[in-house]
Amino acid sequence: MEPIVRIKGLSHRYSTSWAIRDINIEIPRTGILGLLGSNGAGKSTTMNILCGVLTPTTGEVIINGIDLSKAPEKAKQEIGFLPQTPPLYLDLTVDEYLKHCAILRSVEKSQLKAAMDEVKERCALTHISKRLIKNLSGGYKQRVGIAQAIIHKPKLVVFDEPTNGLDPNQILEVRALIKDIATDKAVILSTHILTEVQYLCKDIVMIESGRIVFADTMEAFDNYIAPHSMLVIMENAPTVDVLQAIEGITRVDFLTEKQLRIYFNGDRNISEAIVLESARQGWRLRELNMEKNSLDETFAQLSRISN
Ligand SMILES: Nc1ncnc2c1ncn2[C@@H]1O[C@H](COP(=O)(O)OP(=O)(O)OP(=O)(O)O)[C@@H](O)[C@H]1O
């Protein structure tokens, strides 16, 4: 299926320095794409261009077949945006605010009530329609922020750090809501929180120093960097020095007398060498399990590669 967004050759320069260089992304019509990167990587610049807030130095953004630079108003109708700080009017009630947003987003007058009822239902806000936004909890404020982002039925919704500052329960609720929204819309989730991406995203694009360093499925990301440690149980384990004499082993930590964590330099044949050596020297190997890199380690490693 044709992607909802094509970002082609996007680069942006603030005065003299480049914030992003040659960014290419295709966004599928449903599901969540995680835009991951450390502070200053270029996420906000990319999202601001995508949402039509910033004009790129070079490159193009095509949203649902519409060129954002040629028909910005029409293209922007297809996008909903929840910035890091939701643009809420604290002195309005939920209903007043959503009505205001719907009018701003050109929802027809005859459709206003239906549009408001629908987003309130979806975001579980119906029972607080008449409450002032300033009196709502952080989680509910965020739901109102999400509701304004989808009130005009956009095909793409962009969330910037949507769970920032929420408590653990609120985080779960907001994540569930985003997951639900992604069943019939494309969602971009910009974050530096790896567990969030791991929990929510189908695809992942990682930006570092303004360039894409990884773009693939979440599963591929998780497996991207080969394991470099294993957990081993030996009844008759040798000393650290003996193990470290095996080529490729970089470090050995004894967790108990019989359980060890062995780090190696990425060569998977190392397990065979350990099995052979164990048989030869009578270490009585009982178990050997490769350990997958945690997402955090992968993230740190990819960041290092790009620097
Ligand atoms: N208005 C600006 N003028 C000059 N440089 C800017 C401006 N906005 C961002 N930059 C620079 O561009 C680069 C990318 O910044 P950007 O805000 O896009 O990154 P980010 O990944 O969103 O980071 P964060 O998570 O901290 O918001 C950084 O080096 C930043 O200092």
The ligand as an ORCA input file, in Angstrom:
! r2SCAN-3c Opt
* xyz 0 1
  N      16.211     27.489     16.107
  C      17.411     26.942     16.055
  N      18.510     27.683     15.714
  C      19.739     27.118     15.640
  N      19.989     25.808     15.875
  C      18.946     25.030     16.224
  C      17.608     25.549     16.335
  N      16.790     24.523     16.690
  C      17.581     23.430     16.800
  N      18.862     23.726     16.525
  C      19.986     22.779     16.506
  O      19.705     21.770     15.563
  C      20.097     20.483     16.031
  C      18.892     19.544     16.065
  O      17.974     20.005     17.060
  P      16.528     19.378     17.297
  O      15.810     20.263     18.252
  O      15.905     19.092     15.992
  O      16.915     18.001     17.983
  P      16.007     17.005     18.872
  O      16.404     15.631     18.464
  O      14.587     17.350     18.716
  O      16.474     17.294     20.340
  P      15.589     17.433     21.690
  O      15.159     16.048     22.042
  O      16.580     18.008     22.642
  O      14.441     18.363     21.368
  C      20.722     20.727     17.392
  O      22.098     20.802     17.214
  C      20.158     22.049     17.819
  O      21.054     22.727     18.655
*
